[in-house]
């Protein structure tokens, strides 16, 4: 009991209350304590001294036609499932040669058969509440054929001291884009 009284006096109680409310708020924000069909994932890569982190939902193929089917060509896609995919840069970066300031953004894309548009957007939102007026950057890249993967994934390849390829990969489609510091 004396330890509890000491904790009350140290301010740790306030910290514990904040942590409890933060956890509760996160559970409410995602809508349920149940496991998601498209579970969340986080991937992070240090490029130079810059930390790049993405948090996204991982939908599955489930015997569906994905691109130009479930995900139509020529339309904005949230690039994952559930909430918009969040991408955070700890310092300024260049994506496909275009500057993006440090911060947290949404990552959207416009899939196409021969070309994809990668969109960095300043509005974080649920699902497809995309607001084009909040676009910070749009760049075009070419998709590639890749090995078949059931769940959508984002990962990094060709990492060097000052650049890396961020890869969007689902079904047999890979879409790499270059991030430089």
N, C-alpha and C positions, 0 to 999 in steps of 0.2 A: 504494500500500500504506500510506503514511503517513496518508492521509485515512481509510482504513478503521480504522487503529489509533486515530486521534483520535475517530472516531465511537463506537468501543467504549468509550472513556473518558468520553464525554459523557452516556451514558444513552439516546442515540437508538436504540441497539441494542434496549434493552428496549421502547421504543415500537414499533419495527419488528416485533418478535416478537409483541407484543400485537395489532398490526394484522393480521399474518399469521394468528394463531389466531382472531381475530374473523371474518375472511373465511372461513376454513375452517369454523368453527362455523356460520355463516349458511348456507353451501352444504349442510352436512350436515342442518341443521334443516329446510330445505325439501325434503330427500330426494333431490335429483338436480341435476346440472349441466345437464340438458336444458331446453330452452325449455318453458314451461308452455302448455297449451292455453288456460287462463284467466290471462293475464299479470297481474302485479301492477302497480298504479299508485299514485301518491301525489298528493294535492291538498292545497294549503295556502292559507289565507286569513287575513290580518290584519284583525281587527275591533277598532277602537280601537287599543289596544296589545297585545291578546291574539292570539296565534298559534293557529289551529285547523288541525290536520293530520289527514288520514285516509289510511290505507294499506289497500288492498283488492285482491281478485282480480276480474278482469273477464271473467265468463263471456259466451258468445255465444248468441244466439237459435238459430242453426242450424236454422231451419225447425221449431222446436218451439213448442208453446203454453207460455208462461212462467207467468203468474199464473193460479192455479187449474188448473195442469197440472204442469209441472216444479216449480214453487214453489206448494205447496197453500195455499189460503186457510185462515186460522185456526190455522196452525202456525208456530212460531218458525223464522225463516230467518236464516242467518248474514249476510245482506245482502252478498252477493258470493260468491266461490269460495275454496277452499283454506282458509287460516287464517281465524280470525274477523277481521272488519274492525276495525282499531284506529283510535280517535279520541283525539287528544291536545289538551288545552287548557292553554295556558301560564299562565293565571290562571282564577279562578272565572268561570263563565258561567251564563246562564239559558237553558234549552231549553224553548220553549213556556211560558215564565213560571215554570219550576221550576229551582231552583238546583242546579248541579253543581260540585263543587270541582275545582280545577286537578288535572291528572293524565292518565294514559293508561288508556283503557277499551276494551271491546269494544262494537261497535254491532251490535245485532240488531234484527229487526223481525218483526212478525206481519202479513202482508199480508191485506187483505180487499177485497171489491168496493167498499165505500163508506167504509171506515175502515181505517187502518193503525195499529198500535202501534209506536212507536219505543222501543227499549230501550237504555239505557246500563247496561253490566254491568261489574263490576270484575275479572272473570276473563278473561284472554287465553288462547285455546286454539286447537287445530286444529279446523277444520270445525264440526261440530254438537255439540261437547261443552259445550252450554249448561247453565248452572247457575242456575236462577231465584232461588235464595237469595242470589246475588251481584248481583242487580239493584240499581242505584243509582237508576234513574229509569225510569218508563214514562209515555209521553204518547201521546195519540191525535191523529192528523192525517188530513186528507182527501186521497186521491190525485186526480190530475188526468190528463186525456188530454194527450199530448205528441207531438211528431214521433217517428217510428219510429227507434230506434237499435239496431244489431246487438249491440254489446257494452255490458254494464252500465257505467254511469258515475256518478260522484258529482262535483258541481260546486256553485259558489256563485252566487246571483243576488241582486239587490236589496241590494247591499252599501252600508252607510252607516257613519257614524262609530261607531255603537253597536250595529248589528245586521246580520245577513245571513240569507238563506235557504239552507240546505244542501239540495240536491236529489239524491234518489236517482232514477235514470232508466234504464229498461230496456224494450225493446220500445216500446210506446206509452204506458207508465205512468210518470208523474212523481209523486214524493212529496216535497214540500217541508216542511221544518220550520225554525222560527226559532231562531237562536242570538243572544242578546243579551249585551252586556258592560256 
